[in-house]
Amino acid sequence: MKYAWTNDEMPSKEVAPGIVRRLIATENLMLVEVVFTDGPTPAPDPFHSHPHEQVSSLIEGEIYLFVGDVEKVHLKPGDAFAIPSGIPHTIQRLSPKVKLIDCFTPLREDFLEK
């Protein structure tokens, strides 16, 4: 089993224009780096939910976080958030570049290369 990856060894995928995702996964845990270079965005992304628990840390840039009916939260580098399974959520990018580190359990099979 491989235990470490250099920055340029981590597989990356452009999932949409201006959005690149890189990930590492074990059998039960997934860490995902998402870099957005499409900001600032004029409106939030569409809400989505998933059965996975998610914990995220904002590394670079600023965002608004929207979770269900709760008032939006302004987050800056060093801030973090947690989303329980099945809860609708989204973000709005407030800066030209945003970098998030997301952790998911169980694995996001939809993110894995087939």
C-alpha positions in Angstrom: 0.0 0.0 0.0 1.2 3.5 -0.8 1.4 5.8 2.2 2.4 9.2 0.8 1.9 11.2 -2.4 3.8 14.2 -3.5 1.7 17.2 -4.7 2.2 16.3 -8.4 1.5 12.5 -7.9 -2.1 13.1 -6.6 -4.5 12.4 -9.4 -6.5 15.5 -10.4 -9.7 16.0 -12.4 -11.3 19.1 -13.8 -14.9 18.4 -12.8 -16.2 21.7 -14.3 -14.7 24.8 -15.8 -12.6 26.4 -13.1 -13.1 23.5 -10.6 -10.3 20.9 -10.0 -10.6 18.0 -7.6 -7.7 15.9 -6.2 -8.2 13.0 -3.7 -6.7 10.3 -1.6 -8.8 7.5 -0.2 -8.3 4.6 2.2 -10.7 1.7 2.6 -13.0 3.9 4.8 -12.0 7.5 4.6 -11.6 10.0 1.8 -9.8 13.4 1.7 -10.6 15.7 -1.2 -8.9 18.9 -2.2 -11.1 21.2 -4.3 -9.7 24.3 -6.0 -12.1 26.7 -7.5 -10.8 29.4 -9.8 -14.1 30.6 -11.2 -15.0 33.2 -8.5 -16.3 35.3 -7.3 -19.6 33.8 -8.2 -22.7 36.0 -8.4 -25.0 33.5 -6.6 -24.7 30.3 -4.6 -24.3 27.0 -6.4 -27.4 24.8 -6.4 -28.1 23.0 -3.1 -27.2 19.3 -3.0 -27.1 16.6 -0.4 -25.5 13.2 -0.1 -25.6 10.2 2.3 -21.9 10.9 3.3 -20.9 12.8 6.4 -18.6 15.7 5.4 -16.1 17.8 7.3 -14.4 20.6 5.4 -11.7 23.2 6.1 -11.3 26.4 4.1 -7.6 26.8 3.1 -7.7 29.8 0.8 -10.3 32.4 -0.3 -13.7 33.3 1.2 -17.1 31.7 0.9 -20.6 31.9 2.1 -21.8 28.5 3.4 -25.6 27.7 3.2 -27.0 24.8 5.1 -30.7 24.0 4.9 -32.7 26.9 6.2 -29.9 28.3 8.4 -28.7 31.8 7.7 -25.6 31.9 5.5 -22.2 31.9 7.2 -19.2 33.9 6.0 -16.0 31.7 6.2 -12.4 32.6 5.8 -9.1 30.6 5.7 -8.8 28.5 8.8 -12.5 28.1 9.3 -14.2 24.7 9.0 -17.7 23.2 8.8 -19.4 19.8 9.2 -22.4 18.6 7.2 -24.4 15.6 8.5 -25.7 12.9 6.1 -28.6 14.0 3.9 -28.6 17.8 4.8 -28.9 20.1 1.8 -26.0 22.5 1.6 -24.0 24.7 -0.9 -21.4 27.5 -1.1 -21.0 30.8 -2.9 -17.4 31.8 -3.7 -16.5 35.4 -2.7 -12.9 35.5 -4.0 -11.3 34.6 -7.3 -9.7 31.4 -5.9 -11.1 29.1 -3.2 -9.4 26.0 -1.8 -11.3 23.5 0.3 -10.2 20.3 2.0 -13.1 17.9 2.4 -13.2 14.6 4.3 -16.0 12.1 3.6 -17.2 8.9 5.2 -18.2 6.6 3.8 -16.2 7.0 0.6 -17.7 9.1 -2.3 -17.7 6.2 -4.8 -18.9 8.8 -7.4 -15.6 10.6 -7.0 -13.5 7.5 -7.6 -12.2 6.7 -11.1 -13.7 3.5 -12.4 
